Each structure stands twice: as C-alpha cells, then as structure tokens.
C-alpha cells in the first residue's frame, strides 16, 4: 500500500504552490499595491519570526513571475542576511538584474555598457552608486520595472549601521520615477524601527505601506485541519483544541506539530498531541524563547506583560497596534487578551 505523503514534512522552508495555506487578505493587499496599479508602490511585510512572510511574498510574486513579466514587472529576490557590508549589496543589484534581463532577451548595447560602468570598483563609492542609478535608468527605458524583493530586511540594522546614508540611497532607487524600482521588504520590525535602531532618522519608512502578517485566522485554520483530515487524521474538536493550545494560529508551529501528528497516523498509532509535542519540545519552546528575546531586545516585553496581566501603565497605543498586527494579542470585550499559545504566557513570566 502506497503511503500518502506527509503534507507538512517540509516545515521550516518557504512554502508555495499547493502547499501554501490561505492568507487571502494579505495576498489581496499585494495585488492592490503591486499588480493592479499602473505604477506599483513599495510594500513592507512585517511579522513575527517564521510567521510566513517570505512564503507570502514568494507565493504572490515569484510563483506568478510569468504573469508579472506580462505586465512588464521583473521580480528579483535578495536575501539581505547573506551580505556583510552595504556596498556589496548595492553592487549585487546590477548583475542580479542583468541575469533576469538576459532571460527575457532584453540586454542591448546601452544596458550592457551601463552595467559595465556600474561594475567599476575603482571608482569612489558615491560615483559608483551614481553609475548603478544610471543602469536602472537604462532598464526603465525598456518599459520594464524592477520589483526588488528584500528578504530579511532587519539585517540592514547592521548592514547600514556604519553608513546610514545607505537608507537614503535605497530610497532614491525607488523614489525617482526615472529608475522604476519598487521595493518589497520582509522583516520582523517596522521600517521605522529598523532605521532608528541603525542610528538613522526615519525617512525610508514614509514611502512604504506597512502590512502586518498576523497568525492564521479562522479560514486559514480550517484549511490546515482539512489538510490533516485529507491524509487520514481524524480531526475532532478535542484534537483541534489540543493543537491550538500549543500552537495557536502560528503557521510554523502548526506545521511542525502537524507533521508529528501525521507521522503518528501513518504508523497506525493513536493520535496523542502531548506525545507529539514531546518529540519537538526543544524546538517548540526554543522558538518561544526566541520571540521573547526579540521582545526584550526591542524593549517591548514589559509592555506585553502589562497588557496581558495588568495594570497597563505606560504602553503607547503605537505598541498596542503593533502587538495586534503581529497577532500577539487580540481585542476582547474587556480589553485585550493573548492570541498566542498558552506556553507563551509562561515564557513571559
């Protein structure tokens, strides 16, 4: 008998295609901001670690690359965490763009000459950057626009720290209509927070729409449990409540625990969520510790504790809105309550 493939076996990676779950509201935001307008605009996707930010953007843009090219849009994916200094990042933009143009047979003599000039590392940096701008101006002359997808944008806190004018350089690439570069970022923090933590005044943030990616909603959770049912897991209300008590609507944690549950089913074992949790306890609790560490680093852990346990003394509405956006809390009849698994509470204690 052929065993049905475990649909969650690849958890922890970017998911796309049939593997991607829900997120219809966020996909619609990307459509309305990037695909529908004549002039696409900048978009920042913000969410907790492993909440599905990269998967969302991959599904919305890279997975639909052929459709984008028909609209004269060229997506280019860059993982900022792979760069050690800002100049290397800016230099990489030209060859990255050339590869895509070559695939589309769009490289003419003018574009190639501009690319060669932009690759002269002997020039002073400001002049070299101007050559990079001229290259993108040439690309814009073809009628195509570049969608620059900057994954792990939090890395610019360190990448641009010793040269904070690089935020302005990035802003110029997008701000000028002659250059035709649209920025899509994924990050744990808002653009404003990232700039401030790098030591810069916040100017880049103003040209972005910020879209927070929360936890799975009711519709997304319904799809998740349907996936379990489709591979033979008997999905009862008890099973749902047990899984949600540990994972809430956190996509990464749901995938990880879902993988263990499916393996139990495939082995003919009784589904025991407690036992499944024990198999992944180190990673599961480690992830919550990581989230708490990030809240501490940004000085927000005390605010979350105030909101969850009271009394609320000095938490600004801006921070409350961020917690709501992340899905760390949700509004209730008597204020706010956690929209997070039970073990997150103990992590905050």
ABEGO torsion letter per residue (X at the ends): XBBBBBAAAABGBBBBEAABBEGAAAAAAAAAAAAABABBBBBBBBBBBGAGAAAAAAAAAAAAAAAAAAAGBBBBBBBAAABABAAAAAAAAAAAAAAAAAAAGABBAAAAAAAAAAABAABBAAAAAAAAAAAAAAAAAAGBBBBBBBBGAAAAAAAAAABAAAAAAAAAAAABAAAGBBBBBBBABBAAAAAAAAGBBBAAAAABBBBBBBBBBAAAAAAAAAAAAAAGBBBBAAAAAAAAAAAEABAAAAAAAAAAAAAAAAAGBBBBAAAAAAAAAAAAAAAAAAAAAAAAAAGAAAAAAAAAAOBBAABBAAAAAAAAAAGABBBBAAEBBBABBAAAAAAAX
